[in-house]
Each structure stands twice: as structure tokens, then as C-alpha cells.
């Protein structure tokens, strides 16, 4: 099999940079070598205060890997992912070898139209329940990537998730390093990366909101209030273990769920602040379940259209 043409490489890169990342830092770089796409971390875009273990970094990289696989399927390729631990090249995280299309190629290809239209939507959602069969479809998307998607049914469990998120927000605001780091990436007008003011979403008019308030600058706190849905629909994405390989699997599972949700006409946002604090993360677990490592909390529903957040030019993420 021949190496992909330049136009195909550009298409793969456009898909990769469309992946979600924590605070839209886009902490990745890529290199093409024959039929192999190397996925590298970008140390200058990491978050040492908010993400000291680099867990969220690897979830972001995993999401980019999934998008590469989907774009490869659209081009008629299969993709074999190899996770790399190389002391000589510490920033190299994974290699994706393009190969002959296999049984999974068609399933991934069906998600390709949604690569560019997936959004993080922090607006209020309609008070309309997601059908059981749609929830099951999203759960299947997670399992295909080695993760589990749990929909907490008990009101007390959902309230517990919200309380843990509220506590995490307080801890965030009390941490000067986290606040300073967030000011670098969140708010104001953004051209190529970060979360612009326009994507922060409104305040909760009744106090509590199912949306993470990322504003760290007083100028970004003057937003209009709005009434959010009364009973937010939340799902917890978990893995059995908690290694870097598990985080990469979780990132692929997360993005596959988000793309499938987009295909079903759903809006999504993340409520991950409790998971980012070790003293709160264990509270997210289902004590009776086997999936002991929560990786993301996804808010799902039916929201209004929102514009995309900025993305870096593909030339900026391509290594020689």
C-alpha cells in the first residue's frame, strides 16, 4: 500500500485538530512517515497546575487519535494504533499505521460527517429526555473503545455528582496557580486556540448550573443569566484501570461518544472538574460497579446551535 498523498495527509490533520481538548489547548503535534502517523504531545501546551498527572492531556490526545481513525476510514483506510513508550522520544505517544480497510472501517466512516460539526455546547438544553435506545447506542460507542458509559439513574447519585462538581469549582477558585493557568487559555477573543468568551455559556439564573464556569477574568464574568434544564442528563465515562494507555483509550471512547451523540442530534458538554481533583474523583465511582476509574462526566441533551471554537492551522501542528 502506498503512502497517502499530500491532500490525504491534510485531511487527516484537519480531522485531528478538530478533536476536543482541555481548555482547547490542542496539545498535539503530528509527523507522517510513509504510512504511519505519529502523534506527539506538545509540552508547551500542557497544564501543570490543573493537570499535574497529564491525565487530561492523554484524553485529549486519545480524542485526536479517534478523529484520525475516522478520517482514515473516510479515505478508505483501516488504522492500527500502537501506543509508544520511548525514552529516546518522550513526546511520542502513539503511532497510527494506515492499512487495508477492515471490519471496523465502515462503522467509523459513518461518523466522518460529524467531525467538523461536533461542538462543546454550554448553552441551556431543552427539558427533553434522551431516549433509552439512544443512551444504549452511546454506551455501545464507549464499549467499542474499551470504556463504559454509565447513566446514573438515582436522583441522589445525580445530586452527588453536582455537589462534587460544586466543591471542585470552589477548590479551583481558591488555587492561584489554576486560576492563572486558566487566564492564559480561557476568555476574551481567541483566534487559534483556547476558549473564547463567546463559548463560555451564560450564568445559571437560579444559582446552580450544570455547566462548568471557566471564567477566570472579571471581564468574562459579566455574562447574561439563563435558565438551564431542571434535570441535567449526565453520563460517567469510566475505565477499569488508570494507566496512560487507559487514558488514551478513554479519550478515544469519549470522542466516539461525542461524535455519535452529534450524529443523533444531541448537544454535549463536559462537567469534569470533580474528576480533576484526586480528593473528589473517587466520589464519582459507582461503588457497586467494576469500572473504578472515572475519566469524564458528559452532559447530554438538546441544545441550540453554537459556533465552533478556534483551531490552529494544520501547518502549526505538523512536525518536519
C-alpha positions as CSV (number, residue, x, y, z in Angstrom):
1,X,0.0,0.0,0.0
2,X,1.3,3.4,-1.0
3,X,1.8,6.3,1.5
4,X,-1.1,8.8,1.5
5,X,-1.0,11.7,-0.9
6,X,-0.4,15.3,0.5
7,X,-4.1,16.0,0.2
8,X,-5.0,13.0,2.2
9,X,-2.5,14.0,4.9
10,X,-4.0,17.4,5.1
11,X,-7.5,15.8,5.5
12,X,-6.2,13.6,8.3
13,X,-4.7,16.7,10.1
14,X,-7.8,18.7,9.8
15,X,-9.7,15.9,11.4
16,X,-7.1,15.6,14.2
17,X,-7.1,19.2,15.2
18,X,-11.0,19.2,15.3
19,X,-10.8,17.0,18.4
20,X,-11.8,18.4,21.8
21,X,-9.0,19.2,24.3
22,X,-8.9,20.5,27.8
23,X,-9.4,24.3,27.5
24,X,-8.9,23.9,23.8
25,X,-5.2,23.9,24.3
26,X,-4.7,21.5,21.3
27,X,-1.7,19.9,22.9
28,X,-0.6,17.8,19.9
29,X,1.8,17.6,17.0
30,X,1.9,15.0,14.2
31,X,4.5,13.6,11.9
32,X,4.0,11.5,8.7
33,X,6.4,8.7,8.0
34,X,5.4,6.6,5.0
35,X,2.0,5.1,6.1
36,X,2.5,5.9,9.7
37,X,1.1,9.0,11.5
38,X,3.0,9.8,14.7
39,X,1.1,11.5,17.5
40,X,3.2,13.7,19.8
41,X,2.4,15.7,22.9
42,X,3.2,19.4,22.9
43,X,4.8,20.2,26.3
44,X,4.3,23.9,25.7
45,X,0.5,23.4,25.8
46,X,0.3,21.2,28.9
47,X,-1.4,22.4,32.1
48,X,0.9,21.6,35.1
49,X,-1.4,23.2,37.7
50,X,-4.7,21.8,36.5
51,X,-3.4,18.5,35.1
52,X,-0.3,17.5,37.0
53,X,-0.7,13.8,36.2
54,X,-1.2,14.6,32.5
55,X,-4.4,12.5,32.5
56,X,-6.5,15.1,30.7
57,X,-3.6,15.6,28.2
58,X,-3.8,11.9,27.3
59,X,-7.6,12.1,27.0
60,X,-7.1,15.0,24.5
61,X,-4.5,13.0,22.6
62,X,-6.8,10.0,22.5
63,X,-9.6,12.1,21.1
64,X,-7.3,13.2,18.3
65,X,-6.3,9.6,17.6
66,X,-10.0,8.7,17.2
67,X,-10.5,11.5,14.8
68,X,-7.5,10.3,12.8
69,X,-9.0,6.8,12.6
70,X,-12.4,8.2,11.5
71,X,-10.8,10.4,8.8
72,X,-8.7,7.4,7.7
73,X,-11.9,5.4,7.3
74,X,-13.4,8.2,5.2
75,X,-10.3,7.9,2.9
76,X,-10.8,4.1,2.7
77,X,-8.0,3.1,5.1
78,X,-8.0,0.9,8.1
79,X,-5.9,2.0,11.1
80,X,-3.7,0.1,13.5
81,X,-2.9,2.1,16.7
82,X,0.2,1.4,18.6
83,X,0.9,3.1,22.0
84,X,4.5,4.2,22.3
85,X,6.8,4.5,25.4
86,X,10.2,5.5,24.2
87,X,12.7,7.2,26.5
88,X,14.6,8.5,23.5
89,X,11.4,10.2,22.2
90,X,9.4,11.1,25.3
91,X,6.9,13.2,23.5
92,X,5.8,10.4,21.1
93,X,2.6,9.0,22.4
94,X,1.2,6.8,19.6
95,X,1.7,5.6,16.0
96,X,-1.2,5.0,13.7
97,X,-0.4,2.8,10.7
98,X,-2.7,3.2,7.7
99,X,-3.6,-0.2,6.3
100,X,-6.2,-2.1,4.3
101,X,-9.8,-1.4,5.4
102,X,-11.1,-3.9,7.9
103,X,-14.5,-4.7,9.5
104,X,-14.5,-1.6,11.7
105,X,-13.8,0.8,8.9
106,X,-17.4,1.2,7.8
107,X,-18.6,1.9,11.3
108,X,-16.0,4.7,11.7
109,X,-16.7,6.1,8.3
110,X,-20.3,6.8,9.3
111,X,-19.0,9.2,11.9
112,X,-16.9,11.2,9.5
113,X,-19.6,13.8,8.6
114,X,-19.7,14.9,12.2
115,X,-16.0,15.6,12.7
116,X,-16.4,19.2,11.8
117,X,-19.8,19.8,13.3
118,X,-19.3,18.4,16.8
119,X,-19.3,21.2,19.4
120,X,-18.9,21.7,23.1
121,X,-22.3,23.4,23.9
122,X,-22.5,25.2,27.2
123,X,-25.9,26.7,26.5
124,X,-29.2,25.6,28.3
125,X,-30.7,22.4,26.9
126,X,-34.4,21.6,26.4
127,X,-36.2,19.7,29.1
128,X,-36.5,16.7,26.8
129,X,-35.3,13.3,27.8
130,X,-32.8,11.3,25.7
131,X,-34.4,8.0,24.6
132,X,-33.3,4.8,26.1
133,X,-32.2,3.4,22.7
134,X,-30.1,6.4,22.1
135,X,-28.4,6.1,25.5
136,X,-27.7,2.5,24.7
137,X,-26.2,3.5,21.4
138,X,-23.8,5.9,23.1
139,X,-23.0,3.2,25.6
140,X,-22.1,0.8,22.8
141,X,-19.8,3.5,21.3
142,X,-17.9,3.7,24.6
143,X,-17.6,-0.1,24.9
144,X,-16.2,-0.4,21.4
145,X,-13.2,1.7,22.6
146,X,-12.8,-0.2,25.9
147,X,-14.7,2.0,28.2
148,X,-18.1,2.1,29.9
149,X,-20.7,4.8,29.9
150,X,-23.0,4.9,33.0
151,X,-26.2,6.9,33.2
152,X,-26.8,7.5,37.0
153,X,-30.5,6.9,37.5
154,X,-30.9,7.6,41.2
155,X,-31.7,11.3,41.9
156,X,-29.4,11.1,45.0
157,X,-26.5,9.9,42.7
158,X,-27.1,12.7,40.3
159,X,-27.2,15.2,43.1
160,X,-23.9,13.8,44.4
161,X,-22.3,14.4,41.1
162,X,-23.5,18.0,41.1
163,X,-22.3,18.6,44.7
164,X,-18.9,17.2,43.9
165,X,-18.7,19.5,40.9
166,X,-19.7,22.5,43.0
167,X,-16.9,21.6,45.5
168,X,-14.4,21.3,42.7
169,X,-15.3,24.7,41.5
170,X,-14.6,26.2,44.9
171,X,-11.2,24.4,45.0
172,X,-10.4,25.8,41.5
173,X,-11.2,29.3,42.5
174,X,-9.0,29.0,45.7
175,X,-6.0,27.9,43.7
176,X,-3.9,30.8,42.3
177,X,-1.9,28.6,40.0
178,X,-5.0,27.1,38.4
179,X,-6.6,30.5,38.1
180,X,-3.5,32.0,36.4
181,X,-3.3,29.0,34.1
182,X,-6.9,29.3,33.1
183,X,-6.5,33.0,32.3
184,X,-3.9,32.0,29.7
185,X,-6.4,29.8,27.9
186,X,-9.9,31.0,28.7
187,X,-11.8,34.2,27.9
188,X,-11.5,37.1,25.6
189,X,-11.3,36.9,21.9
190,X,-9.4,33.8,20.6
191,X,-8.0,33.3,17.1
192,X,-6.4,29.8,17.0
193,X,-6.8,28.2,20.4
194,X,-8.3,28.5,23.9
195,X,-11.9,29.0,24.9
196,X,-13.3,32.4,23.7
197,X,-15.6,34.5,25.8
198,X,-18.5,33.7,23.4
199,X,-18.2,29.9,24.2
200,X,-18.4,30.2,28.0
201,X,-22.2,30.0,28.1
202,X,-24.5,32.0,30.3
203,X,-24.8,32.2,34.1
204,X,-27.4,30.0,35.8
205,X,-30.2,32.3,36.6
206,X,-31.3,30.2,39.6
207,X,-27.8,29.8,41.1
208,X,-26.6,26.3,40.3
209,X,-25.7,25.5,36.7
210,X,-24.9,22.2,35.0
211,X,-22.2,23.9,33.0
212,X,-18.7,24.4,34.2
213,X,-17.9,28.1,34.6
214,X,-14.4,28.5,33.2
215,X,-14.3,32.3,33.6
216,X,-11.1,33.4,35.4
217,X,-11.1,37.0,34.4
218,X,-13.6,39.6,35.8
219,X,-14.2,40.8,32.3
220,X,-15.6,37.3,31.4
221,X,-17.9,37.1,34.4
222,X,-20.3,39.7,33.0
223,X,-22.5,37.3,31.0
224,X,-26.2,37.1,30.7
225,X,-28.1,34.7,33.0
226,X,-30.3,32.0,31.7
227,X,-32.5,29.1,32.9
228,X,-30.9,25.7,32.5
229,X,-32.7,22.4,32.3
230,X,-34.2,21.3,35.6
231,X,-32.8,17.7,35.5
232,X,-29.5,17.6,33.6
233,X,-28.8,14.3,31.9
234,X,-25.3,13.2,32.9
235,X,-23.2,10.2,31.9
236,X,-20.0,9.0,33.5
237,X,-17.3,7.5,31.3
238,X,-15.0,5.1,33.1
239,X,-12.2,2.6,32.5
240,X,-11.2,-0.5,34.6
241,X,-7.7,0.8,35.1
242,X,-5.9,4.1,35.2
243,X,-2.7,4.0,33.2
244,X,-1.6,6.3,30.4
245,X,-2.8,3.6,27.9
246,X,-6.2,3.6,29.7
247,X,-6.3,7.4,29.3
248,X,-5.7,7.1,25.6
249,X,-8.4,4.5,25.3
250,X,-10.7,6.8,27.3
251,X,-10.0,9.7,25.0
252,X,-11.0,7.7,22.0
253,X,-14.1,6.4,23.8
254,X,-15.0,10.0,24.8
255,X,-14.7,11.3,21.2
256,X,-16.6,8.3,19.8
257,X,-19.4,9.0,22.2
258,X,-19.4,12.7,21.3
259,X,-19.4,12.1,17.6
260,X,-22.2,9.5,17.9
261,X,-24.2,12.0,20.1
262,X,-23.8,14.6,17.4
263,X,-25.0,12.1,14.8
264,X,-28.1,11.6,16.9
265,X,-28.8,15.3,17.0
266,X,-27.6,15.8,20.6
267,X,-25.6,18.5,22.2
268,X,-22.8,17.8,24.7
269,X,-20.5,19.4,27.2
270,X,-18.2,18.2,29.9
271,X,-18.5,18.6,33.7
272,X,-15.1,17.3,34.6
273,X,-14.0,19.5,37.4
274,X,-14.6,16.9,40.2
275,X,-12.6,14.3,38.3
276,X,-9.6,16.7,38.1
277,X,-9.3,16.7,41.9
278,X,-8.0,13.5,43.5
279,X,-9.8,14.1,46.7
280,X,-13.1,14.3,44.8
281,X,-12.5,11.9,41.9
282,X,-13.1,8.7,44.0
283,X,-16.6,10.0,44.9
284,X,-17.6,9.8,41.3
285,X,-17.3,6.0,41.3
286,X,-20.2,3.7,41.3
287,X,-19.3,1.7,44.5
288,X,-21.2,-1.4,43.1
289,X,-19.7,-1.3,39.6
290,X,-16.5,-2.8,38.2
291,X,-15.4,0.4,36.3
292,X,-13.4,2.1,39.0
293,X,-11.6,4.9,37.2
294,X,-13.9,7.7,36.1
295,X,-12.5,9.7,33.2
296,X,-15.2,12.2,32.1
297,X,-18.7,13.4,33.0
298,X,-20.7,14.2,29.9
299,X,-23.8,16.4,29.9
300,X,-26.1,15.3,27.1
301,X,-29.3,16.9,25.8
302,X,-30.9,19.0,23.1
303,X,-29.3,22.5,22.8
304,X,-29.3,25.4,20.3
305,X,-26.7,25.6,17.6
306,X,-23.4,27.1,18.7
307,X,-20.4,28.3,16.7
308,X,-17.1,26.4,16.6
309,X,-14.2,27.3,18.8
310,X,-10.9,28.3,17.0
311,X,-8.4,25.8,15.8
312,X,-4.7,26.0,14.9
313,X,-3.7,25.9,11.2
314,X,-2.6,22.4,10.3
315,X,0.9,23.8,9.4
316,X,1.4,24.6,13.1
317,X,0.9,21.0,14.2
318,X,2.9,19.3,11.6
319,X,6.4,18.2,12.5
320,X,9.1,18.1,9.9
